[in-house]
Amino acid sequence: GDGITYGNDWALGFMRGVQARPGSWRDLIDSDEHSGPMLPIMVLAYENDPDPALRPPSVTNEKREEVIEMMIASLTIIYRFFEPHRWPLAQTPLDVPLRREGPKIGRNAPCPCSSGRKFKHCCGSNSPTMH
């Protein structure tokens, strides 16, 4: 490569996560007071967007490092913004116990991921698997 950290792919992935739960992010994005931390992420996410209307001005290589540093600092601010939303949910007791939706899979049964392996040697093992 050219030795330049672009940050576009990371920012685009972050925005896809935001778009997956837009209601959760609406308060932050629509806030005049708190939406600033989203700006460097959006700049890098949409820098190469095929829609010219969504594309911000291109970032020079010199400015890119600054935007990436701002983006990293923004993550802490965004995390803190959502902190009051996390604590009430974490401290709310569940009214009903969690229950398995489907039948229990036996360790010697075929793995439901369709790998053809036994569950205990695939998704039921303690080690991560590649399918």
C-alpha positions in Angstrom: 0.0 0.0 0.0 0.9 3.6 0.1 1.3 3.8 3.9 -1.8 5.9 4.4 -4.5 4.9 6.8 -7.8 5.8 5.1 -10.4 4.9 7.7 -13.2 4.7 5.2 -14.0 1.0 5.5 -14.1 1.2 9.3 -16.3 4.4 9.3 -18.6 2.8 6.7 -19.0 -0.3 8.8 -19.7 1.9 11.8 -22.4 3.7 9.9 -23.9 0.4 8.7 -24.2 -0.5 12.4 -25.9 2.9 13.1 -28.3 2.3 10.2 -29.2 -1.1 11.5 -30.7 0.5 14.6 -31.6 4.1 13.5 -34.1 4.7 16.4 -31.3 4.2 18.9 -29.1 6.7 17.3 -31.7 9.4 16.4 -31.3 11.4 19.6 -27.5 11.7 19.0 -27.7 12.4 15.3 -30.5 14.9 15.5 -29.0 16.8 18.4 -27.5 20.2 17.6 -25.5 20.0 20.9 -24.3 16.4 20.7 -24.1 15.4 17.0 -20.6 16.7 16.5 -18.8 13.5 17.3 -20.6 11.8 14.4 -19.1 14.3 11.8 -15.6 12.7 11.3 -17.1 9.3 11.1 -19.6 10.4 8.5 -16.9 12.3 6.5 -14.9 9.1 6.1 -17.9 6.8 5.6 -19.3 8.8 2.8 -16.1 10.3 1.2 -16.3 7.8 -1.7 -20.1 7.5 -1.9 -21.5 6.8 -5.4 -24.1 9.5 -4.7 -22.5 12.9 -5.2 -25.2 14.5 -3.0 -24.0 12.4 0.0 -20.3 12.8 -0.7 -18.4 15.4 1.4 -15.4 17.2 0.0 -12.4 14.9 -0.4 -10.0 14.8 2.6 -6.3 15.5 1.8 -3.8 13.0 3.1 -2.5 15.6 5.6 -6.0 16.3 6.9 -6.9 12.6 6.9 -4.7 11.8 10.0 -6.5 14.7 11.8 -9.9 13.4 10.9 -9.0 9.9 12.0 -7.7 11.2 15.3 -11.0 13.2 15.7 -13.0 10.0 14.9 -11.1 8.0 17.5 -11.7 10.7 20.1 -15.4 10.9 19.1 -15.9 7.2 20.0 -15.4 8.0 23.6 -17.8 10.9 23.5 -20.4 8.8 21.7 -19.9 6.0 24.3 -20.5 8.5 27.1 -23.5 9.9 25.4 -25.2 6.5 25.5 -24.1 5.7 29.1 -27.4 6.9 30.7 -29.3 4.7 28.2 -27.3 1.6 29.1 -27.5 1.7 32.9 -31.3 1.6 33.3 -31.5 -1.3 31.0 -28.6 -3.2 32.7 -30.2 -2.7 36.1 -33.7 -3.6 35.1 -34.6 -7.1 36.4 -36.1 -9.5 33.9 -39.8 -10.2 34.5 -39.5 -13.7 33.1 -36.5 -16.0 33.0 -34.7 -16.5 29.7 -35.7 -19.7 27.9 -34.4 -21.5 24.9 -36.5 -20.9 21.8 -36.0 -24.3 20.2 -35.2 -27.8 21.3 -31.9 -28.5 22.9 -29.2 -29.7 20.5 -27.5 -32.9 21.7 -23.7 -32.9 21.6 -23.7 -35.9 19.2 -26.4 -34.4 17.0 -25.4 -32.9 13.6 -24.5 -29.2 13.9 -27.4 -26.9 12.9 -25.0 -24.8 10.9 -25.0 -27.5 8.2 -21.3 -28.1 8.3 -21.9 -31.8 8.5 -19.9 -32.1 11.7 -21.2 -33.1 15.1 -22.4 -30.2 17.2 -19.7 -31.0 19.9 -16.9 -30.6 17.3 -18.4 -27.5 15.6 -20.5 -24.8 17.1 -20.8 -26.6 20.5 -17.1 -26.6 21.1 -15.4 -24.1 23.3 -13.1 -23.0 20.5 -14.1 -20.7 17.6 -14.7 -22.5 14.4 -14.5 -21.5 10.7 -17.2 -22.8 8.5 
